[in-house]
């Protein structure tokens, strides 16, 4: 336990920890406690933060956070920051009362951006503070949060901060869960997808031609595509068994060969290994770019870490951490979420006993937008030119649905 004593009745911070966390406090003020953390095999920094309660002095807190960020960069450690920042990022993080001045919230956002800190909110009620006034004067705000650098998020890719219930306080406790979240039971087979980095292999084109031409001339286009896909994936499974593992082994071997004692003896081998590492690194970068959906950034500058973070954050954003029931309760267990989903869609698509007359009254009010000429164009058979245009207008790394042509 580490304590920063209060001054009179204001201020005061406390940091508590237990196994398996090993903590060493590096610095502290009335607004922060900064420490190093050893958790299992992971080593990182944690800063418990308290933003200045007075708006006119809030800039002092942001300056402190930026100084701590520079220290984190010098140490080269992943960084987690959590606490009561006494500020919101956006107007949507406040309900009731006066609207925050734009420059005030912008200063907070700019600070987080400058410190490369990303929000870790995952589930539960968004508002963490309430003024406990009457209903007409009540104010809710999100003042408490956890944020982390990209390096820390890669250490704990499924970590999320959950807002708990108010208990004898005007602030909600924020629980940071590092471990693996429960997922809804989804049964699905391995989806076979085309990987863009395959085209960097000289024999990729040969495999496409082999899969396409080995079919009988009378076979349909759909079946020809399916056979081509099967040939490609059989080839890829043998060629690219474990890309990250191959890259790690090659880099380690290259590092060993570059030691002073072995450098002159292995010049040719080092040159070959460097080309192999470069080739594998390019494939890895393309692999993560496809999964990141970051289409605006071209590969080529070794953006693998950025693409990997985009993919991880996208996966976390798409993850269902919990659902609100019809009674307003936050539910996180599998059985509860399955029941909520089933109940919602059952009610959504069930009949409300409407009559033909009721439906006619509605359809009569709908003004037709498609005339006879437009309808004839829409109903006309597709031409080869239209199909080619639609196909070539698609993004090269995307497809309308899964690759099994369903």
C-alpha positions in Angstrom: 0.0 0.0 0.0 1.2 3.5 -0.8 -0.6 6.7 0.5 -0.4 10.4 -0.5 -1.8 12.2 2.5 -4.6 14.7 2.2 -4.3 18.4 3.0 -7.0 19.2 5.5 -10.2 17.6 4.1 -9.1 17.7 0.4 -6.9 15.6 -1.8 -5.3 12.3 -0.8 -4.5 9.3 -2.9 -4.0 5.6 -2.1 -2.6 2.8 -4.2 -3.2 -0.8 -3.1 -2.0 -4.0 -4.8 -1.7 -7.7 -4.1 -0.1 -10.8 -5.7 0.5 -11.6 -8.6 1.3 -7.9 -9.0 4.7 -6.5 -7.9 4.7 -2.7 -7.6 7.5 -0.1 -7.1 6.5 3.5 -6.7 8.7 5.9 -8.7 7.1 9.3 -8.1 4.0 11.0 -6.6 2.3 14.4 -6.1 -1.2 15.4 -4.9 -2.4 14.6 -8.4 -0.7 11.3 -9.3 1.1 8.1 -8.2 3.5 6.7 -10.8 4.9 3.2 -10.4 6.4 0.2 -12.2 4.4 -3.0 -12.4 5.6 -6.6 -12.8 2.6 -8.9 -13.7 3.6 -12.5 -14.5 6.0 -12.1 -17.5 4.7 -8.5 -18.3 6.5 -5.4 -17.1 4.8 -2.0 -17.5 4.0 1.3 -15.9 0.9 2.4 -14.1 -0.1 6.0 -13.2 -3.0 6.6 -10.8 -4.2 10.1 -11.8 -6.3 12.8 -10.3 -7.2 15.9 -12.4 -7.3 19.3 -10.7 -10.9 19.9 -9.4 -10.7 23.6 -10.4 -11.1 24.3 -14.1 -8.7 27.2 -14.2 -5.9 25.0 -12.9 -6.7 21.9 -15.0 -3.9 22.8 -17.4 -1.4 22.0 -14.6 -2.8 18.4 -14.6 -2.4 18.1 -18.4 1.2 19.4 -18.2 1.9 16.8 -15.5 0.4 14.0 -17.7 2.6 15.1 -20.7 5.7 15.0 -18.5 4.9 11.5 -17.4 4.3 10.5 -21.0 7.8 11.7 -22.0 9.2 9.6 -19.1 7.3 6.6 -20.4 8.9 7.0 -23.8 12.3 7.2 -22.3 11.7 4.0 -20.3 10.2 2.2 -23.3 7.5 0.6 -21.2 3.8 0.0 -21.9 1.8 2.6 -19.9 -1.6 2.4 -18.2 -3.2 5.5 -16.7 -6.4 5.4 -14.7 -8.3 7.6 -12.2 -10.5 10.6 -11.8 -9.5 13.1 -14.5 -12.3 15.6 -13.5 -13.0 16.2 -17.2 -15.0 14.8 -20.1 -13.8 14.2 -23.7 -17.1 14.8 -25.5 -20.5 16.4 -24.8 -22.0 12.9 -25.0 -20.2 12.1 -21.7 -22.4 14.5 -19.8 -26.1 14.6 -19.0 -27.8 17.7 -17.5 -26.3 21.0 -16.5 -24.5 23.5 -18.7 -22.6 22.4 -21.8 -18.8 22.3 -21.4 -16.9 24.9 -23.4 -15.4 23.3 -26.5 -11.9 24.4 -25.8 -12.1 22.8 -22.3 -12.9 19.3 -23.6 -10.6 19.7 -26.6 -7.6 20.4 -24.2 -8.3 17.0 -22.5 -8.6 15.2 -25.9 -5.4 16.8 -27.1 -3.5 15.8 -24.0 -4.6 12.1 -24.4 -3.6 12.3 -28.1 -0.2 13.8 -27.3 0.4 11.1 -24.7 -0.8 8.4 -27.2 -3.4 7.2 -24.7 -6.4 5.2 -25.9 -9.7 4.8 -24.0 -10.4 1.3 -22.5 -14.1 1.6 -21.7 -15.8 -1.7 -22.3 -19.1 -2.1 -20.6 -21.6 -0.9 -18.1 -23.0 2.6 -17.5 -21.0 5.3 -19.3 -21.5 8.0 -16.6 -19.2 7.6 -13.6 -20.2 10.6 -11.5 -23.5 12.1 -10.3 -24.1 15.3 -8.3 -26.9 13.6 -6.3 -29.3 16.5 -6.7 -33.0 16.5 -7.3 -34.3 15.1 -10.6 -34.6 18.5 -12.3 -31.0 19.5 -11.3 -29.3 16.2 -11.6 -26.0 15.9 -13.6 -24.2 12.8 -14.8 -20.6 12.9 -16.2 -17.9 10.5 -17.2 -15.0 11.8 -15.1 -13.3 8.5 -14.3 -11.6 6.2 -16.9 -8.7 4.0 -17.8 -6.5 4.8 -20.8 -3.4 3.0 -22.1 -0.8 3.2 -24.8 -0.8 0.9 -27.8 2.0 -1.2 -26.3 0.0 -1.9 -23.2 -3.1 -2.8 -25.2 -1.0 -5.3 -27.2 0.0 -6.9 -23.8 -3.7 -7.2 -22.8 -5.7 -7.2 -26.1 -9.0 -8.0 -24.5 -8.7 -5.8 -21.4 -11.7 -3.6 -20.7 -12.9 -1.2 -18.0 -16.3 -1.9 -16.4 -18.3 0.7 -14.5 -19.7 -0.8 -11.3 -22.6 0.5 -9.1 -22.5 3.6 -6.9 -21.8 2.7 -3.3 -21.7 5.4 -0.6 -20.0 7.7 -3.1 -20.9 10.1 -6.0 -18.3 8.2 -8.2 -18.7 4.7 -9.6 -15.8 2.3 -9.1 -14.1 1.3 -12.4 -13.0 -2.3 -12.6 -10.3 -3.1 -15.1 -10.4 -6.7 -16.3 -7.2 -7.9 -17.9 -8.1 -11.5 -18.6 -10.1 -13.1 -21.4 -13.8 -12.2 -21.7 -16.6 -14.6 -22.1 -17.8 -14.9 -25.6 -21.2 -16.0 -26.9 -20.9 -19.7 -28.1 -20.6 -19.3 -31.9 -20.2 -22.5 -33.9 -18.4 -21.8 -37.2 -15.9 -23.5 -39.3 -12.6 -22.1 -40.5 -13.4 -19.5 -43.1 -11.0 -19.8 -46.1 -10.0 -16.3 -47.3 -7.6 -15.1 -50.0 -4.5 -13.5 -48.4 -3.1 -10.5 -50.4 0.5 -11.5 -49.4 0.2 -14.7 -51.5 0.6 -12.7 -54.7 4.2 -11.8 -53.6 5.1 -15.5 -54.2 6.2 -16.2 -57.8 4.2 -19.5 -58.0 0.9 -18.0 -56.9 -0.1 -17.3 -60.5 0.8 -20.8 -61.4 -1.5 -22.2 -58.7 -4.4 -20.0 -59.9 -3.9 -21.3 -63.5 -3.6 -24.9 -62.3 -6.8 -24.7 -60.3 -8.6 -23.0 -63.1 -7.5 -25.1 -66.1 -7.6 -28.5 -64.5 -11.4 -28.4 -64.5 -13.5 -29.9 -67.3 -14.5 -27.5 -70.0 -18.2 -28.1 -69.3 -17.9 -27.2 -65.6 -19.8 -24.1 -64.4 -18.1 -20.8 -63.5 -19.0 -21.2 -59.8 -17.5 -24.7 -59.6 -14.4 -23.5 -61.4 -13.9 -20.8 -58.9 -14.4 -23.2 -56.0 -11.8 -25.6 -57.4 -9.4 -22.7 -57.9 -9.9 -21.7 -54.3 -9.2 -25.2 -53.0 -6.0 -25.4 -55.0 -4.8 -22.1 -53.6 -5.5 -22.9 -50.0 -3.9 -26.4 -50.2 -0.8 -24.6 -51.6 -0.9 -21.8 -48.9 -1.3 -24.3 -46.0 2.0 -25.9 -47.0 3.8 -22.6 -47.8 2.7 -20.3 -44.9 2.2 -22.5 -41.9 3.1 -20.0 -39.2 4.2 -16.6 -40.5 4.9 -14.8 -37.1 6.8 -17.9 -35.9 8.9 -18.1 -39.0 9.8 -14.4 -38.8 10.7 -14.6 -35.1 13.0 -17.6 -35.8 14.7 -15.9 -38.8 15.3 -12.7 -36.9 16.8 -14.5 -33.9 19.1 -16.5 -36.2 20.1 -13.3 -38.0 20.9 -11.6 -34.7 23.1 -14.5 -33.6 25.0 -14.4 -36.9 25.6 -10.7 -36.6 27.7 -11.1 -33.5 31.2 -9.8 -33.8 32.7 -13.3 -33.7 30.7 -14.7 -36.6 30.1 -11.7 -38.8 33.0 -12.1 -41.2 32.5 -15.8 -41.5 28.8 -15.6 -42.5 28.6 -12.6 -44.8 26.8 -14.5 -47.5 24.4 -16.3 -45.1 23.6 -13.0 -43.4 22.7 -11.4 -46.7 20.4 -14.2 -47.6 18.8 -14.1 -44.2 18.2 -10.4 -44.4 16.3 -10.9 -47.7 14.2 -13.6 -46.1 13.4 -11.5 -43.1 12.5 -8.5 -45.3 10.2 -10.8 -47.4 8.5 -12.3 -44.3 8.1 -8.8 -42.7 6.4 -7.6 -45.9 4.0 -10.5 -45.8 3.2 -9.9 -42.1 2.5 -6.3 -42.7 0.1 -7.1 -45.6 -1.6 -9.7 -43.4 -2.4 -7.3 -40.6 -3.3 -4.5 -43.0 -6.1 -6.6 -44.5 -7.5 -7.3 -41.0 -7.1 -3.7 -39.8 -9.5 -2.2 -42.4 -7.1 0.8 -42.5 -7.5 1.3 -46.3 -6.2 4.9 -46.2 -2.7 3.9 -45.2 -0.5 2.0 -47.7 1.9 -0.7 -46.6 5.6 -0.4 -47.2 6.8 1.5 -44.2 6.7 -1.4 -41.8 3.3 -0.4 -40.2 2.7 -3.9 -38.9 2.3 -2.8 -35.3 -0.2 -0.1 -36.3 -2.2 -2.5 -38.5 -2.1 -5.1 -35.7 -3.4 -2.5 -33.2 -6.2 -1.5 -35.6 -7.2 -5.2 -35.9 -7.1 -5.7 -32.1 -9.1 -2.6 -31.4 -11.6 -3.5 -34.1 -12.0 -6.9 -32.7 -12.5 -5.5 -29.2 -15.0 -3.0 -30.5 -17.0 -5.7 -32.2 -17.0 -7.9 -29.1 -20.3 -8.1 -27.2 -19.3 -7.4 -23.6 -22.8 -7.2 -22.3 -26.4 -6.3 -23.2 -29.1 -4.2 -21.5 -32.3 -6.2 -20.8 -35.8 -4.9 -21.2 -35.8 -4.1 -17.5 -32.7 -1.9 -17.8 -30.3 -4.4 -16.2 -26.7 -4.8 -17.6 -26.2 -8.5 -18.3 -22.8 -10.1 -19.1 -23.3 -13.8 -18.8 -23.7 -16.0 -21.8 -27.1 -17.3 -20.8 -28.5 -13.8 -20.1 -27.3 -12.4 -23.4 -28.6 -15.3 -25.4 -32.0 -14.9 -23.7 -32.0 -11.1 -24.4 -31.1 -11.6 -28.1 -33.7 -14.4 -28.6 -36.4 -12.4 -26.9 -35.6 -9.2 -28.9 -35.8 -10.8 -32.3 -38.8 -13.0 -31.4 -40.8 -9.8 -30.6 -39.3 -7.9 -33.5 -40.6 -10.3 -36.2 -43.7 -11.7 -34.6 -47.1 -10.7 -36.0 -49.2 -8.1 -34.3 -52.4 -9.5 -35.8 -52.8 -6.8 -38.4 -55.4 -7.3 -41.0 -55.2 -7.0 -44.8 -57.1 -3.8 -44.5 -54.5 -2.4 -42.0 -51.7 -3.3 -44.4 -53.5 -1.7 -47.4 -54.0 1.5 -45.5 -50.2 1.7 -45.1 -49.2 0.7 -48.6 -51.7 3.2 -50.1 -49.7 6.0 -48.4 -46.4 4.9 -50.0 -45.7 6.9 -53.1 -44.1 4.7 -55.9 -40.6 5.9 -56.9 -39.9 3.3 -59.6 -41.7 4.0 -63.0 -42.2 1.4 -65.7 -39.1 2.4 -67.7 -36.8 2.2 -64.6 -38.4 -1.2 -63.6 -37.7 -2.6 -67.1 -34.0 -1.6 -66.7 -33.8 -3.2 -63.3 -35.4 -6.4 -64.5 -33.3 -6.7 -67.6 -30.6 -9.5 -67.7 -27.1 -8.6 -66.5 -24.6 -7.9 -69.2 -20.9 -8.9 -69.2 -19.9 -5.3 -69.1 -22.0 -4.6 -65.9 -20.6 -7.6 -64.1 -17.0 -6.6 -65.0 -17.6 -3.0 -63.8 -19.1 -4.2 -60.5 -16.3 -6.6 -59.9 -13.5 -4.2 -60.7 -15.1 -1.4 -58.6 -14.7 -3.5 -55.5 -11.7 -2.8 -53.2 -9.0 -5.3 -54.0 -8.9 -6.7 -50.4 -12.6 -7.1 -50.0 -15.4 -9.4 -51.1 -19.2 -9.2 -50.8 -19.6 -12.0 -48.3 -17.6 -15.1 -47.4 -15.3 -16.8 -49.9 -17.4 -20.0 -50.0 -19.7 -18.3 -52.6 -22.8 -18.8 -50.5 
